[in-house]
């Protein structure tokens, strides 16, 4: 890994093969995100449509210098007729895990979304067994809210997930 700081940037065309690994390579995806084979062409189609930056969500690459470690993403969750929040997540390649890259990337995403969208709430979910991601979320300023039972189907069974949130009024959201 480079000594350069972790940064987020828009997805470029030459990043698409990196993103495709998450849909075609179970080892790259990791044990908690592999949901089966998926259409790798979807990244290119979305990128050609809007550069993976739309009104209802988006994706940014997680990089340090020339090294690409994965992406962060957000999608709109409608809460009522007049309000919505973002559900956020991060997906890192094996070489980016366990080094604090995900924590830094999620902090940057929180700052970005609070700076450029009017939402007051960001939320994130992870499986109850994904302790590393729970730690990263907590270090990124998220607060654990509770467990959603049987919320994700993966590897032949339903899994519980933990819901986290960070509010604009929380100290991290104010930076």
mmCIF file of the C-alpha atoms, coordinates in Angstrom:
data_MODEL
# 
_entry.id   MODEL 
# 
loop_
_atom_site.group_PDB 
_atom_site.id 
_atom_site.type_symbol 
_atom_site.label_atom_id 
_atom_site.label_alt_id 
_atom_site.label_comp_id 
_atom_site.label_asym_id 
_atom_site.label_entity_id 
_atom_site.label_seq_id 
_atom_site.pdbx_PDB_ins_code 
_atom_site.Cartn_x 
_atom_site.Cartn_y 
_atom_site.Cartn_z 
_atom_site.occupancy 
_atom_site.B_iso_or_equiv 
_atom_site.pdbx_formal_charge 
_atom_site.auth_seq_id 
_atom_site.auth_comp_id 
_atom_site.auth_asym_id 
_atom_site.auth_atom_id 
_atom_site.pdbx_PDB_model_num 
ATOM 1   C CA . UNK A 1 1   ? 0.000   0.000   0.000   1.00 0.00 ? 1   UNK A CA 1 
ATOM 2   C CA . UNK A 1 2   ? 1.155   3.493   -0.812  1.00 0.00 ? 2   UNK A CA 1 
ATOM 3   C CA . UNK A 1 3   ? 1.970   6.021   1.913   1.00 0.00 ? 3   UNK A CA 1 
ATOM 4   C CA . UNK A 1 4   ? -0.450  8.404   0.198   1.00 0.00 ? 4   UNK A CA 1 
ATOM 5   C CA . UNK A 1 5   ? -3.685  9.235   2.024   1.00 0.00 ? 5   UNK A CA 1 
ATOM 6   C CA . UNK A 1 6   ? -6.889  7.360   1.307   1.00 0.00 ? 6   UNK A CA 1 
ATOM 7   C CA . UNK A 1 7   ? -8.995  9.294   -1.172  1.00 0.00 ? 7   UNK A CA 1 
ATOM 8   C CA . UNK A 1 8   ? -12.329 8.921   -2.913  1.00 0.00 ? 8   UNK A CA 1 
ATOM 9   C CA . UNK A 1 9   ? -12.753 9.773   -6.584  1.00 0.00 ? 9   UNK A CA 1 
ATOM 10  C CA . UNK A 1 10  ? -15.269 9.159   -9.362  1.00 0.00 ? 10  UNK A CA 1 
ATOM 11  C CA . UNK A 1 11  ? -15.039 5.857   -11.207 1.00 0.00 ? 11  UNK A CA 1 
ATOM 12  C CA . UNK A 1 12  ? -13.037 6.049   -14.449 1.00 0.00 ? 12  UNK A CA 1 
ATOM 13  C CA . UNK A 1 13  ? -13.450 3.651   -17.344 1.00 0.00 ? 13  UNK A CA 1 
ATOM 14  C CA . UNK A 1 14  ? -10.186 1.862   -16.508 1.00 0.00 ? 14  UNK A CA 1 
ATOM 15  C CA . UNK A 1 15  ? -11.586 1.164   -12.992 1.00 0.00 ? 15  UNK A CA 1 
ATOM 16  C CA . UNK A 1 16  ? -14.392 -1.011  -14.374 1.00 0.00 ? 16  UNK A CA 1 
ATOM 17  C CA . UNK A 1 17  ? -12.318 -4.257  -14.382 1.00 0.00 ? 17  UNK A CA 1 
ATOM 18  C CA . UNK A 1 18  ? -11.603 -3.683  -10.669 1.00 0.00 ? 18  UNK A CA 1 
ATOM 19  C CA . UNK A 1 19  ? -15.333 -3.335  -9.961  1.00 0.00 ? 19  UNK A CA 1 
ATOM 20  C CA . UNK A 1 20  ? -16.127 -6.399  -12.090 1.00 0.00 ? 20  UNK A CA 1 
ATOM 21  C CA . UNK A 1 21  ? -13.981 -8.523  -9.765  1.00 0.00 ? 21  UNK A CA 1 
ATOM 22  C CA . UNK A 1 22  ? -16.609 -8.012  -7.053  1.00 0.00 ? 22  UNK A CA 1 
ATOM 23  C CA . UNK A 1 23  ? -19.178 -9.738  -9.284  1.00 0.00 ? 23  UNK A CA 1 
ATOM 24  C CA . UNK A 1 24  ? -16.998 -12.537 -10.645 1.00 0.00 ? 24  UNK A CA 1 
ATOM 25  C CA . UNK A 1 25  ? -14.412 -13.421 -7.987  1.00 0.00 ? 25  UNK A CA 1 
ATOM 26  C CA . UNK A 1 26  ? -15.612 -14.783 -4.616  1.00 0.00 ? 26  UNK A CA 1 
ATOM 27  C CA . UNK A 1 27  ? -12.102 -14.362 -3.151  1.00 0.00 ? 27  UNK A CA 1 
ATOM 28  C CA . UNK A 1 28  ? -12.037 -10.663 -4.063  1.00 0.00 ? 28  UNK A CA 1 
ATOM 29  C CA . UNK A 1 29  ? -15.500 -10.111 -2.640  1.00 0.00 ? 29  UNK A CA 1 
ATOM 30  C CA . UNK A 1 30  ? -14.870 -11.706 0.720   1.00 0.00 ? 30  UNK A CA 1 
ATOM 31  C CA . UNK A 1 31  ? -16.988 -13.991 2.872   1.00 0.00 ? 31  UNK A CA 1 
ATOM 32  C CA . UNK A 1 32  ? -19.747 -11.521 3.767   1.00 0.00 ? 32  UNK A CA 1 
ATOM 33  C CA . UNK A 1 33  ? -20.454 -10.013 0.351   1.00 0.00 ? 33  UNK A CA 1 
ATOM 34  C CA . UNK A 1 34  ? -20.387 -12.937 -2.064  1.00 0.00 ? 34  UNK A CA 1 
ATOM 35  C CA . UNK A 1 35  ? -24.027 -13.356 -3.100  1.00 0.00 ? 35  UNK A CA 1 
ATOM 36  C CA . UNK A 1 36  ? -23.431 -15.522 -6.162  1.00 0.00 ? 36  UNK A CA 1 
ATOM 37  C CA . UNK A 1 37  ? -22.503 -14.835 -9.761  1.00 0.00 ? 37  UNK A CA 1 
ATOM 38  C CA . UNK A 1 38  ? -23.815 -11.590 -11.171 1.00 0.00 ? 38  UNK A CA 1 
ATOM 39  C CA . UNK A 1 39  ? -23.723 -9.741  -14.477 1.00 0.00 ? 39  UNK A CA 1 
ATOM 40  C CA . UNK A 1 40  ? -20.332 -7.983  -14.622 1.00 0.00 ? 40  UNK A CA 1 
ATOM 41  C CA . UNK A 1 41  ? -21.556 -5.857  -17.508 1.00 0.00 ? 41  UNK A CA 1 
ATOM 42  C CA . UNK A 1 42  ? -23.883 -3.947  -15.205 1.00 0.00 ? 42  UNK A CA 1 
ATOM 43  C CA . UNK A 1 43  ? -21.026 -1.721  -14.011 1.00 0.00 ? 43  UNK A CA 1 
ATOM 44  C CA . UNK A 1 44  ? -20.162 -0.673  -17.565 1.00 0.00 ? 44  UNK A CA 1 
ATOM 45  C CA . UNK A 1 45  ? -23.820 -0.019  -18.485 1.00 0.00 ? 45  UNK A CA 1 
ATOM 46  C CA . UNK A 1 46  ? -24.345 2.143   -15.398 1.00 0.00 ? 46  UNK A CA 1 
ATOM 47  C CA . UNK A 1 47  ? -21.015 3.898   -15.896 1.00 0.00 ? 47  UNK A CA 1 
ATOM 48  C CA . UNK A 1 48  ? -21.934 4.729   -19.517 1.00 0.00 ? 48  UNK A CA 1 
ATOM 49  C CA . UNK A 1 49  ? -25.310 6.022   -18.331 1.00 0.00 ? 49  UNK A CA 1 
ATOM 50  C CA . UNK A 1 50  ? -24.267 8.285   -15.440 1.00 0.00 ? 50  UNK A CA 1 
ATOM 51  C CA . UNK A 1 51  ? -20.668 7.584   -14.417 1.00 0.00 ? 51  UNK A CA 1 
ATOM 52  C CA . UNK A 1 52  ? -22.047 5.675   -11.379 1.00 0.00 ? 52  UNK A CA 1 
ATOM 53  C CA . UNK A 1 53  ? -23.159 9.014   -9.888  1.00 0.00 ? 53  UNK A CA 1 
ATOM 54  C CA . UNK A 1 54  ? -26.946 9.391   -9.962  1.00 0.00 ? 54  UNK A CA 1 
ATOM 55  C CA . UNK A 1 55  ? -29.681 11.151  -8.044  1.00 0.00 ? 55  UNK A CA 1 
ATOM 56  C CA . UNK A 1 56  ? -30.627 7.945   -6.208  1.00 0.00 ? 56  UNK A CA 1 
ATOM 57  C CA . UNK A 1 57  ? -27.117 6.828   -5.305  1.00 0.00 ? 57  UNK A CA 1 
ATOM 58  C CA . UNK A 1 58  ? -23.578 6.499   -6.439  1.00 0.00 ? 58  UNK A CA 1 
ATOM 59  C CA . UNK A 1 59  ? -20.170 4.902   -6.183  1.00 0.00 ? 59  UNK A CA 1 
ATOM 60  C CA . UNK A 1 60  ? -16.700 6.310   -5.706  1.00 0.00 ? 60  UNK A CA 1 
ATOM 61  C CA . UNK A 1 61  ? -13.370 4.520   -5.962  1.00 0.00 ? 61  UNK A CA 1 
ATOM 62  C CA . UNK A 1 62  ? -11.252 4.102   -2.824  1.00 0.00 ? 62  UNK A CA 1 
ATOM 63  C CA . UNK A 1 63  ? -7.645  4.851   -3.755  1.00 0.00 ? 63  UNK A CA 1 
ATOM 64  C CA . UNK A 1 64  ? -4.256  5.663   -2.287  1.00 0.00 ? 64  UNK A CA 1 
ATOM 65  C CA . UNK A 1 65  ? -1.952  7.099   -4.918  1.00 0.00 ? 65  UNK A CA 1 
ATOM 66  C CA . UNK A 1 66  ? -2.202  4.751   -7.917  1.00 0.00 ? 66  UNK A CA 1 
ATOM 67  C CA . UNK A 1 67  ? -3.515  1.821   -5.815  1.00 0.00 ? 67  UNK A CA 1 
ATOM 68  C CA . UNK A 1 68  ? -7.231  1.018   -6.198  1.00 0.00 ? 68  UNK A CA 1 
ATOM 69  C CA . UNK A 1 69  ? -8.661  -0.817  -3.198  1.00 0.00 ? 69  UNK A CA 1 
ATOM 70  C CA . UNK A 1 70  ? -12.378 -0.929  -3.938  1.00 0.00 ? 70  UNK A CA 1 
ATOM 71  C CA . UNK A 1 71  ? -15.326 1.411   -3.676  1.00 0.00 ? 71  UNK A CA 1 
ATOM 72  C CA . UNK A 1 72  ? -17.820 3.116   -1.402  1.00 0.00 ? 72  UNK A CA 1 
ATOM 73  C CA . UNK A 1 73  ? -21.461 3.403   -2.388  1.00 0.00 ? 73  UNK A CA 1 
ATOM 74  C CA . UNK A 1 74  ? -24.715 4.983   -1.293  1.00 0.00 ? 74  UNK A CA 1 
ATOM 75  C CA . UNK A 1 75  ? -28.339 4.479   -2.256  1.00 0.00 ? 75  UNK A CA 1 
ATOM 76  C CA . UNK A 1 76  ? -31.466 6.440   -1.459  1.00 0.00 ? 76  UNK A CA 1 
ATOM 77  C CA . UNK A 1 77  ? -33.859 4.979   1.114   1.00 0.00 ? 77  UNK A CA 1 
ATOM 78  C CA . UNK A 1 78  ? -37.226 6.758   1.117   1.00 0.00 ? 78  UNK A CA 1 
ATOM 79  C CA . UNK A 1 79  ? -38.369 7.226   4.700   1.00 0.00 ? 79  UNK A CA 1 
ATOM 80  C CA . UNK A 1 80  ? -41.635 9.098   3.997   1.00 0.00 ? 80  UNK A CA 1 
ATOM 81  C CA . UNK A 1 81  ? -43.214 11.236  1.280   1.00 0.00 ? 81  UNK A CA 1 
ATOM 82  C CA . UNK A 1 82  ? -40.968 14.126  2.257   1.00 0.00 ? 82  UNK A CA 1 
ATOM 83  C CA . UNK A 1 83  ? -37.769 12.551  3.533   1.00 0.00 ? 83  UNK A CA 1 
ATOM 84  C CA . UNK A 1 84  ? -35.029 10.121  2.652   1.00 0.00 ? 84  UNK A CA 1 
ATOM 85  C CA . UNK A 1 85  ? -31.669 8.969   3.937   1.00 0.00 ? 85  UNK A CA 1 
ATOM 86  C CA . UNK A 1 86  ? -28.658 7.288   2.348   1.00 0.00 ? 86  UNK A CA 1 
ATOM 87  C CA . UNK A 1 87  ? -27.737 3.673   3.006   1.00 0.00 ? 87  UNK A CA 1 
ATOM 88  C CA . UNK A 1 88  ? -23.963 3.464   2.613   1.00 0.00 ? 88  UNK A CA 1 
ATOM 89  C CA . UNK A 1 89  ? -21.417 0.705   2.244   1.00 0.00 ? 89  UNK A CA 1 
ATOM 90  C CA . UNK A 1 90  ? -17.837 -0.102  1.358   1.00 0.00 ? 90  UNK A CA 1 
ATOM 91  C CA . UNK A 1 91  ? -16.351 -2.985  -0.578  1.00 0.00 ? 91  UNK A CA 1 
ATOM 92  C CA . UNK A 1 92  ? -12.597 -3.546  -0.476  1.00 0.00 ? 92  UNK A CA 1 
ATOM 93  C CA . UNK A 1 93  ? -10.319 -5.969  -2.263  1.00 0.00 ? 93  UNK A CA 1 
ATOM 94  C CA . UNK A 1 94  ? -8.290  -8.281  0.002   1.00 0.00 ? 94  UNK A CA 1 
ATOM 95  C CA . UNK A 1 95  ? -5.187  -6.087  -0.274  1.00 0.00 ? 95  UNK A CA 1 
ATOM 96  C CA . UNK A 1 96  ? -7.129  -3.149  1.218   1.00 0.00 ? 96  UNK A CA 1 
ATOM 97  C CA . UNK A 1 97  ? -8.597  -4.957  4.219   1.00 0.00 ? 97  UNK A CA 1 
ATOM 98  C CA . UNK A 1 98  ? -7.271  -4.833  7.775   1.00 0.00 ? 98  UNK A CA 1 
ATOM 99  C CA . UNK A 1 99  ? -5.260  -1.647  7.236   1.00 0.00 ? 99  UNK A CA 1 
ATOM 100 C CA . UNK A 1 100 ? -7.763  1.049   8.179   1.00 0.00 ? 100 UNK A CA 1 
ATOM 101 C CA . UNK A 1 101 ? -8.519  1.855   4.541   1.00 0.00 ? 101 UNK A CA 1 
ATOM 102 C CA . UNK A 1 102 ? -12.229 1.058   4.955   1.00 0.00 ? 102 UNK A CA 1 
ATOM 103 C CA . UNK A 1 103 ? -12.549 3.192   8.072   1.00 0.00 ? 103 UNK A CA 1 
ATOM 104 C CA . UNK A 1 104 ? -10.907 6.156   6.356   1.00 0.00 ? 104 UNK A CA 1 
ATOM 105 C CA . UNK A 1 105 ? -12.998 5.677   3.219   1.00 0.00 ? 105 UNK A CA 1 
ATOM 106 C CA . UNK A 1 106 ? -16.245 5.580   5.212   1.00 0.00 ? 106 UNK A CA 1 
ATOM 107 C CA . UNK A 1 107 ? -15.268 8.749   7.105   1.00 0.00 ? 107 UNK A CA 1 
ATOM 108 C CA . UNK A 1 108 ? -14.627 10.470  3.793   1.00 0.00 ? 108 UNK A CA 1 
ATOM 109 C CA . UNK A 1 109 ? -17.956 9.275   2.427   1.00 0.00 ? 109 UNK A CA 1 
ATOM 110 C CA . UNK A 1 110 ? -19.814 10.593  5.483   1.00 0.00 ? 110 UNK A CA 1 
ATOM 111 C CA . UNK A 1 111 ? -18.176 14.009  5.056   1.00 0.00 ? 111 UNK A CA 1 
ATOM 112 C CA . UNK A 1 112 ? -18.878 13.999  1.321   1.00 0.00 ? 112 UNK A CA 1 
ATOM 113 C CA . UNK A 1 113 ? -22.576 13.134  1.634   1.00 0.00 ? 113 UNK A CA 1 
ATOM 114 C CA . UNK A 1 114 ? -23.221 15.618  4.438   1.00 0.00 ? 114 UNK A CA 1 
ATOM 115 C CA . UNK A 1 115 ? -21.391 18.334  2.482   1.00 0.00 ? 115 UNK A CA 1 
ATOM 116 C CA . UNK A 1 116 ? -23.153 17.747  -0.837  1.00 0.00 ? 116 UNK A CA 1 
ATOM 117 C CA . UNK A 1 117 ? -26.643 16.430  -0.005  1.00 0.00 ? 117 UNK A CA 1 
ATOM 118 C CA . UNK A 1 118 ? -29.300 17.700  2.419   1.00 0.00 ? 118 UNK A CA 1 
ATOM 119 C CA . UNK A 1 119 ? -29.853 14.392  4.247   1.00 0.00 ? 119 UNK A CA 1 
ATOM 120 C CA . UNK A 1 120 ? -29.650 14.279  8.030   1.00 0.00 ? 120 UNK A CA 1 
ATOM 121 C CA . UNK A 1 121 ? -29.191 10.518  8.337   1.00 0.00 ? 121 UNK A CA 1 
ATOM 122 C CA . UNK A 1 122 ? -26.812 7.950   6.874   1.00 0.00 ? 122 UNK A CA 1 
ATOM 123 C CA . UNK A 1 123 ? -27.279 4.289   7.690   1.00 0.00 ? 123 UNK A CA 1 
ATOM 124 C CA . UNK A 1 124 ? -25.236 1.157   7.127   1.00 0.00 ? 124 UNK A CA 1 
ATOM 125 C CA . UNK A 1 125 ? -25.911 -2.540  7.604   1.00 0.00 ? 125 UNK A CA 1 
ATOM 126 C CA . UNK A 1 126 ? -23.533 -5.448  8.046   1.00 0.00 ? 126 UNK A CA 1 
ATOM 127 C CA . UNK A 1 127 ? -23.931 -9.070  9.049   1.00 0.00 ? 127 UNK A CA 1 
ATOM 128 C CA . UNK A 1 128 ? -23.763 -9.741  12.775  1.00 0.00 ? 128 UNK A CA 1 
ATOM 129 C CA . UNK A 1 129 ? -20.700 -11.955 12.216  1.00 0.00 ? 129 UNK A CA 1 
ATOM 130 C CA . UNK A 1 130 ? -18.781 -9.243  10.327  1.00 0.00 ? 130 UNK A CA 1 
ATOM 131 C CA . UNK A 1 131 ? -16.946 -7.871  13.354  1.00 0.00 ? 131 UNK A CA 1 
ATOM 132 C CA . UNK A 1 132 ? -14.295 -6.039  11.298  1.00 0.00 ? 132 UNK A CA 1 
ATOM 133 C CA . UNK A 1 133 ? -16.926 -3.982  9.485   1.00 0.00 ? 133 UNK A CA 1 
ATOM 134 C CA . UNK A 1 134 ? -18.751 -3.238  12.735  1.00 0.00 ? 134 UNK A CA 1 
ATOM 135 C CA . UNK A 1 135 ? -15.501 -1.873  14.185  1.00 0.00 ? 135 UNK A CA 1 
ATOM 136 C CA . UNK A 1 136 ? -14.866 0.194   11.053  1.00 0.00 ? 136 UNK A CA 1 
ATOM 137 C CA . UNK A 1 137 ? -18.356 1.693   11.238  1.00 0.00 ? 137 UNK A CA 1 
ATOM 138 C CA . UNK A 1 138 ? -17.950 2.586   14.903  1.00 0.00 ? 138 UNK A CA 1 
ATOM 139 C CA . UNK A 1 139 ? -14.531 4.164   14.222  1.00 0.00 ? 139 UNK A CA 1 
ATOM 140 C CA . UNK A 1 140 ? -16.179 6.114   11.393  1.00 0.00 ? 140 UNK A CA 1 
ATOM 141 C CA . UNK A 1 141 ? -18.660 7.703   13.804  1.00 0.00 ? 141 UNK A CA 1 
ATOM 142 C CA . UNK A 1 142 ? -21.648 5.398   13.313  1.00 0.00 ? 142 UNK A CA 1 
ATOM 143 C CA . UNK A 1 143 ? -23.837 4.313   16.243  1.00 0.00 ? 143 UNK A CA 1 
ATOM 144 C CA . UNK A 1 144 ? -25.214 0.800   16.537  1.00 0.00 ? 144 UNK A CA 1 
ATOM 145 C CA . UNK A 1 145 ? -29.017 0.875   16.453  1.00 0.00 ? 145 UNK A CA 1 
ATOM 146 C CA . UNK A 1 146 ? -30.037 -2.756  16.542  1.00 0.00 ? 146 UNK A CA 1 
ATOM 147 C CA . UNK A 1 147 ? -30.304 -6.120  14.817  1.00 0.00 ? 147 UNK A CA 1 
ATOM 148 C CA . UNK A 1 148 ? -32.527 -6.854  11.828  1.00 0.00 ? 148 UNK A CA 1 
ATOM 149 C CA . UNK A 1 149 ? -33.351 -10.544 11.936  1.00 0.00 ? 149 UNK A CA 1 
ATOM 150 C CA . UNK A 1 150 ? -33.129 -12.671 8.781   1.00 0.00 ? 150 UNK A CA 1 
ATOM 151 C CA . UNK A 1 151 ? -32.485 -9.644  6.576   1.00 0.00 ? 151 UNK A CA 1 
ATOM 152 C CA . UNK A 1 152 ? -29.936 -11.029 4.071   1.00 0.00 ? 152 UNK A CA 1 
ATOM 153 C CA . UNK A 1 153 ? -29.887 -14.327 2.195   1.00 0.00 ? 153 UNK A CA 1 
ATOM 154 C CA . UNK A 1 154 ? -26.319 -15.531 1.623   1.00 0.00 ? 154 UNK A CA 1 
ATOM 155 C CA . UNK A 1 155 ? -24.729 -18.953 1.185   1.00 0.00 ? 155 UNK A CA 1 
ATOM 156 C CA . UNK A 1 156 ? -27.963 -20.897 1.576   1.00 0.00 ? 156 UNK A CA 1 
ATOM 157 C CA . UNK A 1 157 ? -29.317 -19.256 4.712   1.00 0.00 ? 157 UNK A CA 1 
ATOM 158 C CA . UNK A 1 158 ? -30.902 -16.107 6.061   1.00 0.00 ? 158 UNK A CA 1 
ATOM 159 C CA . UNK A 1 159 ? -28.549 -13.900 8.089   1.00 0.00 ? 159 UNK A CA 1 
ATOM 160 C CA . UNK A 1 160 ? -29.104 -11.245 10.735  1.00 0.00 ? 160 UNK A CA 1 
ATOM 161 C CA . UNK A 1 161 ? -27.620 -7.806  10.172  1.00 0.00 ? 161 UNK A CA 1 
ATOM 162 C CA . UNK A 1 162 ? -26.687 -4.969  12.474  1.00 0.00 ? 162 UNK A CA 1 
ATOM 163 C CA . UNK A 1 163 ? -27.956 -1.481  11.584  1.00 0.00 ? 163 UNK A CA 1 
ATOM 164 C CA . UNK A 1 164 ? -25.774 1.559   12.244  1.00 0.00 ? 164 UNK A CA 1 
ATOM 165 C CA . UNK A 1 165 ? -26.408 5.249   11.642  1.00 0.00 ? 165 UNK A CA 1 
ATOM 166 C CA . UNK A 1 166 ? -24.710 8.605   11.810  1.00 0.00 ? 166 UNK A CA 1 
ATOM 167 C CA . UNK A 1 167 ? -26.644 11.863  11.908  1.00 0.00 ? 167 UNK A CA 1 
ATOM 168 C CA . UNK A 1 168 ? -25.630 15.235  10.550  1.00 0.00 ? 168 UNK A CA 1 
ATOM 169 C CA . UNK A 1 169 ? -25.787 16.546  14.126  1.00 0.00 ? 169 UNK A CA 1 
ATOM 170 C CA . UNK A 1 170 ? -23.282 13.925  15.344  1.00 0.00 ? 170 UNK A CA 1 
ATOM 171 C CA . UNK A 1 171 ? -19.771 15.268  15.824  1.00 0.00 ? 171 UNK A CA 1 
ATOM 172 C CA . UNK A 1 172 ? -18.364 13.507  12.728  1.00 0.00 ? 172 UNK A CA 1 
ATOM 173 C CA . UNK A 1 173 ? -21.151 14.887  10.567  1.00 0.00 ? 173 UNK A CA 1 
ATOM 174 C CA . UNK A 1 174 ? -20.229 18.423  11.635  1.00 0.00 ? 174 UNK A CA 1 
ATOM 175 C CA . UNK A 1 175 ? -16.631 18.232  10.302  1.00 0.00 ? 175 UNK A CA 1 
# 
